[in-house]
Amino acid sequence: MAEAAITAVINKTVEIAGNLVTETGSRIYHLQENVSWIERQMRSLRSYLKDAESKKANSHEVANLIITIRDLAQDVEDILDTYLAEIESHNTKGRFQFLKCASSALCYGVKANNFALEIEKIKKRAAELEVSRVNCGIEVDANAGAGTDADLWHSRKLFLRAPHESKIFGRERILEKQEVEMLREDKGSIIISVVGPAGVGKTTVAKRSYRKVKNEFEVSAIVYVSQEPRLGELLLDIAKQVGLSEDKMKENLEYNLYLLLQEKRYVILLDDIWDVKTWDSLRYIFPSNSENGSRIIVTSRYVDVGRYISGEGSLIQLNLLDKDEGTELFFDLILPTSEESLPPAVKDIGEKIVERCGGLPLAIVVAVGLLRARERSKHAWSQVLQSMSKGSENDCSKILALSYLDLPRVKTSLPLRWNVPRRSLCIQVAEDNNFFCTLGNLGSVGFASIVRRVTSNSCGSSEHASRYIRTPKKTHALLFFGEDNKELFRFMKRNTTDLTFLPILIIENEGEGIHLPSEITNLSGLSYLRLRGTFRAIPSGIGRLKSLVTLEITVSVKFGALVPTSILRMKYLKHLVLRSFRIDHLGVYLKRRSCPMDRVKVALQNLETLEFNNVDWYLTPSSFKKLSNLRKLCIFSADRQTFEILSDTTPLLQKLEDLKMQHYNFGTAHMPRLDLSRYQYMVKLHIWFDTGISITSTILFPPNLVKITLEAIGILGDPMQSLKRLAKLEIIKLKHCTVRNLDFSGEHSFPQLQ
């Protein structure tokens, strides 16, 4: 976690230094010096972090040092996000031209001075860290790499208490042995240790046994200890679960908990103990002379730790799954019903993925999760296999990391977020798993600690934001859902200054049409903005958000919110989605079908994704010329001119990779020809023609097409006569089409079809 924070700061300083390299002046010089110092200091901290990590198990001082390093790096990141963004915000007439204006220069000077003061505080803390490093005997590694180890176990606490049971393969005998051990007629206390490498299934086995027997005991508790346990919180958690009264929790917690457990027959699961010192700190609350048949289950990745806690007789060591067990688990998860099957080529890749998981059940589960987000094709599954380098075998943390950092998955399932900071990728996962509603039910301590670095949202309650976001300046994302956003909008008004550099904002309104707060236009650090639902108007100042990378506006057709024309001139925007909207001054910027042709004044030269859905308006040729970097285009209600533009002998969108088109019924006799044969980079094509056409005579396909979807088409003739000549075609989808003949036969036909 500390290394991840340090690397994030280093990457940010490199980017900032690149932006400042062409600037001149004394103020800029001092700014450059401070930024350079931050980068050097972060690299210095990272150079001895590896040695510190190896020694923290035997030293609380070293463990505390690592925590201090992490906090320092996170505070530096917050300072960079706040002050440098404020300084940059004064640049309204070009790079640092505001220095020519006395009033702006004064404002800049104040901000720069505040930034320098904050850096001086950081320097003092860094000096104290250096003294601590020397005292702890931490060695500097001059060849420290740039890799990071993310905290991949943050969800363990939720997993422990989740009501569902994970599948277990190859552990049946171990489960039987453990249950017999726990229920045997022995009045003395018994401790059982389940040990094995990360991802081997220790927690799953221990939790299954705990769930089966806990009703045989008077009280029970299940807690996650972790590598850096907070003993006070652990004891409080156990006390709450076993029923210790609140008044006894407030004073002499350890003693009162000991007395309660001495009287009760209990079973307690302590998950993921890393070292013997942690156990020695916990053991004194468990009566050693109890004669009521209590049981303790411990999991640890270290055999020596498990042996120290329970002794050799009650030690259960989990081994890796063999090839047959791993394969059975994989295909049972990927094919939940017996009726489903996989193409032979895809199945072969699946077996290779199982081998790459090295017999680790958790790695197999994660790999299955990655594959479920993809199509069952040779091409898609091969991407996952390639991502799982051979060095990842038996290394669960690296395989787990693919679920967060695997870019092929992001491009497949989150096409609008290619260039958004990685922390924002949690949004889709969070929504899919109702993550935020879960957080809303946690206690204030757990939720507040998560909010500081990740996200906050309404969870259907207007009190959550003001209750938990005690430091709005450090909030990275706000997500508003539900029907009542009034209180949350008031929260934005009250904290406008602190939220100025918020990176991510999502507002989904399901109630009556609302006017969005004008404060949105002051969020100069916003990089991702999504508006869905019923809105009466969109603030015109959105076009001034220079940091915005992704903008999605999807509004109810009932209201058809007025979208400001300024969004068509956001030259830094990379991903734009507009659905069911009306644009201000349409006669100038877009063409109404019943009006004479007007040129579209568009300045979106960096745009890579455009989804444009409106039946009354369409883009004109001049606009396509200004979209030279477009990779993905979804255009609905395409007219004849759109066909002509795309079919030009010199494609205007030469970098186009993904095209989705829908059009009104031209009628078979008036169907224009669509020539895409010159689009060398196009690999995906989705066409919705609400008419009958001859594929052979109407469409010329891109030569390197990998996937094609034909929807709502009455196909005249056999479309396979054209498609079978596409050497790289892997996937064909026909949705709501009518066709009389499909002939897949012939030599060299569909060599890659999955």
Buried (B, 14 or more C-beta within 10 A) or exposed (E): BBBBBBBBBBBBBEEBBEEBEEBEEEBBEBBBEBBBBBBEBBBBBBBBBBBBBEBBBEBEEBBBBBBBBBEBBBBBBBBBBBBBBBBBBBBEEEEBEBBEBEEBBEBBEEBBEBBBEBBEEBBEBBEEBBEBBEEBEBEEEEEBEEEBBBBBBEEBBBBBEEEEEBEBBBBEEBBEEBBEBBBEEEEEBBBBBBBBBBBBBBBBBBBBBBBBBBEEBEBBBBBBBBBBBEEEEBBBBBBEBBEBEEEBBEEEBBEBBBBBBBEBBBBBBBBBBBBBBBBEEBEEBBBEEBEBBBBBBBBBBBBEBBBBBBEEEBBBBBEBBEEEBBBBBBBEBBBEEEEEEBEEBBBEBBBEBBBBBBBBBBBBBBBBBBBEBBBBBBBBBBBBBEBBEEEBBBBBBBBBBBBBBBEBBBBBEBBBBBBBBEBBBBBBEBBEEEBBBBBBEBEEEBBBEBBBBBBBBBBEBBEBBBBBBEEBBBBBBBBBBBEBBEBBBBBBEEBBEBBBBBBBBBBBBEEEBBEBBEBBBBBBBBBBBBBBBBBBBBBBBBBBBBBBBBBBBBBBEEBBBBBBBBBBBBEBBBBBBBBBBBBBEBEEBBBEEEEEEBEBBBEBEBBBBBBBBBEBBBBBBBBBEBBBBBBBBBBBBBBEBBBBBBBEEEBBBBBBBBBBBBBEEBEEEEBBEBBBBBBEBBBBBBBBBBBBBBBBEBBBBBBBBBBBBBBBBEBBBBBBBBBBBBEBBBBBEBEEBEBEEEEEEEEEBBEBBB
